[in-house]
Amino acid sequence: MCPIVVLQGIFAATLSAALSTLIGASRILQAISKDGLLGDWFRVFSKEKGEPVRAVVLCWALVQCGLAC
């Protein structure tokens, strides 16, 4: 097999797993904040009805902080 095709496959699989985890974590954060388990500070993430945009941005920022350290 061509090494470039293998490298592209590895990159695509890694990107897919990272995006799935990011979206999953944001939905969990939205559900937990909607139930009130995180206190009043995280209530802002439970106000959305559809896609948890604020939760995605928070999860992305936490991941970037973790990668920078």
C-alpha positions in Angstrom: 0.0 0.0 0.0 1.0 3.5 -0.6 2.3 5.2 2.6 0.4 8.4 1.9 -2.9 6.6 1.8 -2.2 4.9 5.2 -1.2 8.3 6.6 -4.4 9.9 5.3 -6.5 7.1 6.8 -4.8 7.5 10.2 -5.4 11.2 10.1 -9.1 10.8 9.1 -9.7 8.2 11.9 -8.1 10.4 14.5 -10.1 13.5 13.4 -13.3 11.5 13.4 -12.7 10.2 17.0 -11.7 13.6 18.2 -14.9 15.3 16.8 -17.1 12.5 18.2 -15.6 12.9 21.6 -16.0 16.7 21.5 -19.7 16.5 20.5 -20.4 13.7 23.0 -18.8 15.6 25.9 -20.7 18.8 25.1 -24.0 16.9 25.0 -23.2 15.3 28.4 -22.3 18.8 29.8 -25.6 20.1 28.5 -27.6 17.3 30.0 -25.8 17.5 33.4 -26.3 21.3 33.6 -30.0 20.9 32.6 -30.4 18.5 35.6 -28.8 21.1 37.9 -26.0 18.8 39.0 -23.2 21.4 38.4 -24.8 24.3 40.3 -25.9 27.7 39.1 -22.6 28.5 37.3 -23.3 26.0 34.5 -27.0 26.8 34.0 -26.1 28.8 31.0 -25.4 25.5 29.1 -28.9 24.2 29.8 -30.8 27.0 28.1 -30.4 25.7 24.6 -33.0 23.5 23.1 -31.1 22.0 20.2 -27.4 21.8 19.5 -25.3 22.7 22.6 -23.2 25.4 20.9 -22.0 27.0 24.2 -21.1 23.6 25.6 -19.1 22.7 22.5 -17.2 26.0 22.8 -16.4 25.3 26.5 -15.3 21.8 25.8 -13.1 23.0 22.9 -11.5 25.6 25.1 -10.8 23.1 27.8 -9.2 20.7 25.3 -7.0 23.6 23.9 -5.9 24.5 27.4 -5.1 20.9 28.1 -3.1 20.6 24.9 -1.2 23.8 25.6 0.0 22.7 29.0 
